[in-house]
Amino acid sequence: MKSLVWFRSDLRIDDNQALKNACISSSEVHCVYLHSLNQNEAHNEANCKTHFIIENLKSLEEDLGRFNIPLTIIDSNNFLDDPNKILQIVKERNLQQVFWNNQVGFDEIKRDDMLKKVLDENNIKYSNYENGLVYSPGTLRTGDDRPYSVFTPFKRKWIEKFNIDLLDIEFNYTPKNNTGIKSNVNTFDFSFKKTHSVDMSLWPVGEKEAYKRLNDYLDQKVLRYSKDRNDPIIDGTSRLSPYFASGVISPRRCILEALKRNNFELDSNEIGIVKWIDEIVWREFYKNIMFCFPRVSKDKPFQEYTVNIKWRHDESELDAWKNGETGFPIIDAAMKQLKTEGWMHNRLRMVTAMFFTKNMLHDWKIGEAFFMCNLMDGDFSSNNGGWQWSSSTGTDAAPYFRIFNPLTQSKNFDKSGLFIKKYISELEDLDAKEIHSPASNIRSHLGYPEQILDLKESRLRAIEAFNSARN
Ligand SMILES: Cc1cc2nc3c(=O)[nH]c(=O)nc-3n(C[C@H](O)[C@H](O)[C@H](O)COP(=O)(O)OP(=O)(O)OC[C@H]3O[C@@H](n4cnc5c(N)ncnc54)[C@H](O)[C@@H]3O)c2cc1C
């Protein structure tokens, strides 16, 4: 049989069920990636992420080439265009079956349903699989057969049902028959214009690099994860998220390699490893939420009453936040990290998002879109989950009256101000006492802005807005 594998957010060979099953059942395997700048823009995909994907496609082409599997890039206008593009290549090459790995967003599911219809109408077989998740979204259910909307019971069930066969991912690829088709990644015109200022050397491309990052992290740092994960100046987290988001590494691979270093214990032994796996389960949890409650995919809050919140809109505050000029050093340093690295530390994602939605009282959807437009690891479900958590509009969200004070967060998690100094050079000579909230005369002397809002007043304003929305 001759088959087609459609790569989307799964740019890897390892633990790629679509590719593996195509290889098992077919003598000839062709691969395709549909490139659409329009669609990327419609979904707020960051320019740096598109750049990362293009470079990873080059690496994927090489890896597939070792097994005589060509990778063809095709231009597509948008998701509506995709099914016919797939049908066209299937017909042109006389292929008999199409394989792909699922995505959980509403538009993605709708696109795949259209594809299934087109393939059915043309009597072409297809098979689809999960993209490295341990459980298919929607399959873990509560006692009364509902999808989970709170993390802790979800995780409990996740562990209860777990058995090591769920991580049975080892597979030895062997060369397929030659297709006579040449890959085109290096000659394809992606029409990509670089507009970002991210230092791409932070994110070396390819599956081998991702795997190396995973093993280095597990060998050298994971045991200190619980201790180090909240301090943004310590490189205490794995920084694997861009690789997860584009599918260059699989979550099941990460969990398996972590378990190998923990006697295969999921919730005991090394606390750092247990906690790190927990975070990968959070990722799976948010994918479940998006799948089971598609409204969150459509700009709707999980907590329905919060549609009544009267969000403010102040263009100059918005610009100050985006540009890292709020006058709150920890917020500004975090926003600068986002621009220069295409990544922000998790603690600071929570702090900046909460400042945006509570102190500024701006609509979480605007912040969500801005993050997505700038994150190398932009992942719709995790980003949406994180924003809805921070704005108290989501599942399992922070209670609306528990609002992080950015100055306290700064003192607790960047005690000596080293993180702030790394990103705001104007403040590099300040001491640990002054740096979190410099006095007015120091600000004017250093050219650092005044605070754009009063923390106490803005906190009360947010609580009032949530109270009014509830009544
Ligand atoms: C407002 C906000 C927006 C976010 N947007 C994204 C996003 O677009 N893409 C994204 O991957 N993560 C997002 N997160 C989650 C988290 O901040 C990042 O996954 C994490 O910072 C990535 O760094 P790391 O790879 O070093 O993580 P590690 O701490 O090493 O964790 C390992 C992996 O677990 C997953 N993970 C960790 N924390 C979370 C979490 N809170 N929720 C879901 N998955 C998690 C990630 O895949 C991560 O790579 C967001 C969080 C918030 C609060």
The ligand as an ORCA input file, in Angstrom:
! r2SCAN-3c Opt
* xyz 0 1
  C      -0.834     33.104     31.153
  C      -0.148     31.816     30.788
  C       0.051     31.503     29.453
  C       0.695     30.295     29.100
  N       0.857     29.998     27.774
  C       1.443     28.822     27.417
  C       1.611     28.473     26.047
  O       1.184     29.175     25.126
  N       2.260     27.304     25.763
  C       2.724     26.472     26.744
  O       3.310     25.431     26.436
  N       2.544     26.769     28.041
  C       1.937     27.911     28.413
  N       1.790     28.213     29.738
  C       2.215     27.227     30.748
  C       3.662     27.364     31.246
  O       3.932     28.678     31.588
  C       4.692     26.890     30.221
  O       4.329     25.621     29.731
  C       6.078     26.761     30.856
  O       6.489     28.006     31.356
  C       7.064     26.264     29.828
  O       8.361     26.239     30.332
  P       9.163     24.870     30.491
  O       9.101     24.114     29.225
  O      10.484     25.198     31.041
  O       8.259     24.123     31.559
  P       8.589     22.977     32.629
  O       8.366     23.590     33.963
  O       9.868     22.308     32.381
  O       7.386     21.949     32.413
  C       7.460     20.876     31.451
  C       6.319     20.993     30.469
  O       5.060     20.888     31.137
  C       4.087     21.711     30.487
  N       3.629     22.742     31.436
  C       4.333     23.319     32.434
  N       3.558     24.174     33.120
  C       2.334     24.146     32.526
  C       1.105     24.815     32.767
  N       0.949     25.684     33.775
  N       0.071     24.574     31.943
  C       0.178     23.691     30.926
  N       1.323     23.027     30.653
  C       2.381     23.242     31.447
  C       4.795     22.375     29.322
  O       4.542     21.627     28.154
  C       6.259     22.326     29.734
  O       7.154     22.379     28.651
  C       1.132     29.409     30.115
  C       0.932     29.750     31.453
  C       0.301     30.922     31.787
  C       0.097     31.255     33.236
*
